[in-house]
């Protein structure tokens, strides 16, 4: 137990003392700098090519800077303040496990030893304690998982309405579809209809999770013919996905990057 506490303490100490890696390894990409923003959306991915994610989902945004480093996993949320300070409206990142490294650290911890003393003198018995203090050196193995981590800082220079802010106002209903209507699962009720060559689904009521979603907001969109599109996660992270009816008649959503699955029933 003592060794586990020491390792935990060291890990927290190392994390707390280091500055965000995305800030430390930032490289300016845009020809000019931008004023700070008040809000930055942060989207994190894993085991993907970040340039491909950008081309697929964020190409309407200007890349104002890049970052890349290898080290212990860093929560992208630690870079929000820096992203705001350089004028990024969106910060996207990806991480991929590289290796586990083990090193050894010598830690000195205080020790104490108490001796109980008793005896007899000419005036009677006596009792007491004697405490000695020192230090003890413990060699602790520390294993750290290291990840390749990349980031892109993006600016909405053309004031486009991003996917996570789109509503029914951006999509007109066109021809009818046999999938048209209300769909639901344990968290969301959706209104789905066809708009041109795409099927779009919007929040039809208050989500049970009561997160950042509201009525009329876009939840997913995909091509009528391809079945490929974009699903917005609970935190509004856009994810490439495959859409299809399964053998039970449920509309199944399979995330392309992780194979995580969601489904909706009528």
N, C-alpha and C positions, 0 to 999 in steps of 0.2 A: 504494500500500500504506500509506504514511504517513497519508494522508487517511482511509483506511478505519479504521485503528487509532484515530485521533483521534475519529472519529464514534462508534465502538464504546465508547470510554472515556467520552465525554460521556453517551451513552445509559445506560450502567451507573451513572454517577455520579448522574444525575437519578433513576433508579429507586431507588437505594440511599438517597438522602436524603429521599425522600418517604414520608409515613406512608400506611398503607392507606386508599384512598379510601372504602371501605365503612365504616371507622371514622370518618373525618373527616366524612362526610355522613350519619351515622346519626341516625334520628329514632325515639324511643320510641313504640310503638303500644299496648302493653298498659297497663292502668291501674296495674300494680304491677311492681316489679322482682323479679328472681329470683336465687337464689344461683348461683354459678358451676357449670359442669358440667365433668366430667373428659374427656368425649369429645364431639366435634361431627362429625357426618357432613356432608361438603361435596359438593354436587352442582351442576355447572355446565352451563348450556344456552346456546345461541346462536340469535339471530334468532327468538326466541319472545316472546310476551306472558307475563310472569312470573306475572301474576294468573291467567291461564288454566291455566298449569302447576300453580299452587297449588290451584286449584279441582278440577283433575282428579286430582292425585296426592298432595297433602299437606293436604287439608282437615281431617284429624283432628288437625292440629297448630295450636296457637295462634300467631298472628303477634305476636311481642313487639316487633319493630322493623323498620324499612325503611331502605334506603339507595339513593341514586341520584346519579350524576355522569357527566360527560363528560370523557374524557381518554385517555391512552395505555392500552392493554389491561393490565389488572391481573389476575394469577392469583388466583382466589378463595382459594387456599390461604394467601395472605398474611394473610387475615382470621380464620384459625382461632383464634388466641390471643384476639382480641377477642371472637369469638363465644362462646368458652368463658367469658370473664370476665363476660358479661352473661346467662349461663344458657341459651344456645341449644343445643338438642339437634341441630338441623339448620340449615344455612345453604345456601340455594339462590340462584343468581345467573344472570343472563343478560347477554350482550353483543351489540351490533349495530354494525357498522361505520358511522361517520357521515361522516368526511372525512379527507383527508390535508392536513396543514399544514406548510409549509416556512418555517423561520426561519433567520437567519444569526447565527453566533457568532464573535467574535474570540478566538482563542486565542494566547497567547504561549508559545513554546517556546524552550528554550535552544539556542544554537548555539555552535560552536567552529570555529576555523580554525587550522591548524598550518602554519607556514612553515619550510622547511628552509634552513639557513644554512651556507655553507661559504666558506672563504677561505684566505688565506696571510698569515702575519705573519713577523716577523724570526726567530722561533724555529721556524717550520714551519707546516704546514697545520692548520686547525681546522674542526670540524664541530659543528652544533648545531641546535636547533629553537626556534621561538618560537610560542607558542599564545595566541590572543586569544579572549575569550569575549564573548558578547552574547545578544540575544534576537531572535526573529523572530515577527512577528504574521501569523497565517494566518486568513483568513475562511473558515469552514466552513459550508456549507448543511446543515441538519439537517431531514429530513422525518419527521414523526411521524404515524402513523395514530391517529386518535382514534375512540373507541367510546362509545356510550351504554351505561352499565352500571347495572344495578339488582340489588338484593339483598333477600331476606326472611330474617329471623332467626326461627326457629320453636322452640316449646317443646312437648314431649309431656306436657301437663298431665294427660291422662287415662290415661297409661300403656298406650296401645294398642300392639299388636305391629305395627311398620311392615312394609311389603312386603319390604324387604331383610333382615329378620330372620325372616320366616315360613318354616315348614317343613311337612312332611306332617302334622304334628300339628294344624294349623289347618284341614285340608281332608279331608273324608271322601269316599271313593269312592262314587258313587251308581250310576246306570245305566251300562251299557257303551256304548262308542263305537268306531266303526271306525278311529279314530285312536289308540286305546289301545295302549300298549306302549312299547318302547324306541326312542328316536331319538338320533342322534349326528351330530356334525361333528368337525372336527379338534381341537377344544378341549374339548368337553363330551359326556357321555353322559347322556341325560335319560329319566326315567320319566314318561310322560304318561297322564293319565286324566281322566274327567269327574267334576266335583263340582257337582251342581246344574245351573245354567245356564252353567257355566264349564268350560273345559278348562284344566287346570293341569299344569305340568311341573316336575319336581324333579331335582336332581343325583343321578344314579344311581351314580356312582363318583367317584374322585378326579380332578378336572379336570387336563388335561395342563399347563395354564398354572400350576397350583398357586398361584393367587392367594388371594383372601380367601374362596373358596368351599369348602363342605364338603358331604358326602353328606347328602341329604334336604332341602337348602335350595331354596326356590322360585326358579325361573329365569324363568318367564313365566306369564302368566294372560290368558285372553281369552274373550269371549262366544261361546257356541256358535252363535248366530244371526247376530250382527253381525260376528264375525271381528276385532273391535277389542279391544285390551287393552293390557297393559303388559309390556315386555321389560326385564329388568334387565341392564345392561351389565357388562363385566368388573369395573369398580370399584363395581358395584351401583347406579349411577345409574338410576333408573326412567325409562323412555322410552315415550311412547305409540306404539303400533305396530299395523300391520294384519297379520293372519295368514291364510294360505290355502295350499292345495296347488297347486303349479305343475304344468305339463304333464308333468314328469318324475316326479311322485309325491313330490316333496320338500316338506316343510313350510317355507314361505318366510315370513320375518319382514321387513317393510319398516317402518323407522322413519318415523313421520309427519312429524317435524320436519326431517329431513335426507335422507330417501329412501335412507339406508344400508340394505343388505340382508344378511341372514344366512339360512342354510338348514340344515335337518336332514334326514337320510335314515334309513330304517329299517334 
